[in-house]
Amino acid sequence: MESSRQAGVDPAETTLVSRSREVPDVSFRAFLAGRGAPRVHWAAPDGLEVVGAGEAVRLTGTGSRRFDAVRDAAATTFAGASTPEGPARPRFFGGAAFHDDHEPAPPWEGFPPAAFVLPRVQLVRTDEATHLTVTRVDGDTAALGEELETIADEIAELPAMRPVGDQPGVVASRRTTTEAEWAAGIESAVERIEAGELRKVVLAVALAVTLENEVAISDALERLRRSYPDCFRFLIQPSDEAGFFGVPPERLVRLDGGHARTEALAGTVARGDTPEEDAALADSLLESEKLQHEQALVAEAIEERLAPLGEVTVAEQGVRKLANVQHLHTPIEADLDGDAHVLDLVDAIHPTPAVGGLPPETAERVIRETETFERGWYAAPVGWFDADGDGEFAVGIRSAVAGGRRATLFAGNGIVADSDPADEWEEVGLKFEPILAALERED
């Protein structure tokens, strides 16, 4: 079963109108702080940064065809719309759960199997300018023009810079999976791999964190920007109760005019304390039979899933260096045949073996049987799309769902035939560090 919903209006009766204008650059965090939920924030390493607040249109999907449902409802929404083009164009922001039959439960209240919001108010920053876009669904262009100017005046009063508040501080944290449970899960997965039932599976752990003070997610994202400028940053906050945010290094897919870009990112080692140690660790990535096998499975699976859609090109493998870890990295591109929507590509690629496993159905069953928590939107597609079906999605890793004085962080590791439970337990801990550092108080 699948469904879609457009909050408050019938898609067929909507007359979508948007208008935009250039505005002075302001603090995007100050903008979000002054606007009610839903709130979204998207920043890509190539310089595009968008924040949005309020809800003009909301679409949801459930079941195995949830992306089809959202895509079709969005097409109806945009039919006959009058909207600006270029960077200021309106976009739907959102994502989906890892499992298509996800049912919202703590800490994932407000996060259905798939949900996308077209913000009522959107700010877009590029290298050239900052643009404000306001959207209405009643077709009233006169009221829209007045509203645009009113909000522009409000934005003009915002500061260009906003000081980052103190970290909320971590009072306590615990992995929701014990080390014994983790070891048993990995040993079981390795047995299935040795038996030929499974080639690889990604198993994850959740870290439940109690905070000293309430978290300001926009401040946490700013700290992440400073530490990880080469990563994506996102916030999907459907209500004031909680938001899903993260700093993923991995693009799931980007579609621009029929040309798709994605990547295989798998295999992890730490950064070195000296240039020599760092280089030696990078070499160990390139020379490790285990990690090369793990990464090859990801690259081959993505290539196979894109091949029916167009001509695929796989580039040379390299090493992606982040602040605290480094990964094997293979860029992949595709020139697509015919019209395509980025959600079609998301549906085809997710979950990649970098976050799921192979064969996909078996890996998903092992994940459900082994993990002691609900993945929710962790390791799932998060991003945006526009009226043309172009858009960009990241993989929702290096992420957390947080609100008030609580946060739940997530991290996972790829398990193959020669995985050692103790080594994997230590490695998965490295992947909590980006979000944890943004929450902990500095000494």
Helices and strands as residue ranges (DSSP letters): G 11-13, E 17-23, H 28-33, E 39-43, E 49-53, E 57-61, H 66-78, G 86-88, E 92-96, E 114-118, E 121-125, E 130-136, H 141-156, E 170-175, H 179-194, E 200-211, H 217-227, E 233-239, E 242-246, E 251-256, E 259-270, H 275-287, H 289-306, G 307-309, E 310-314, E 318-321, E 325-336, H 342-349, E 357-358, H 360-370, E 381-385, E 391-395, E 399-403, E 406-415, H 421-430, H 433-439
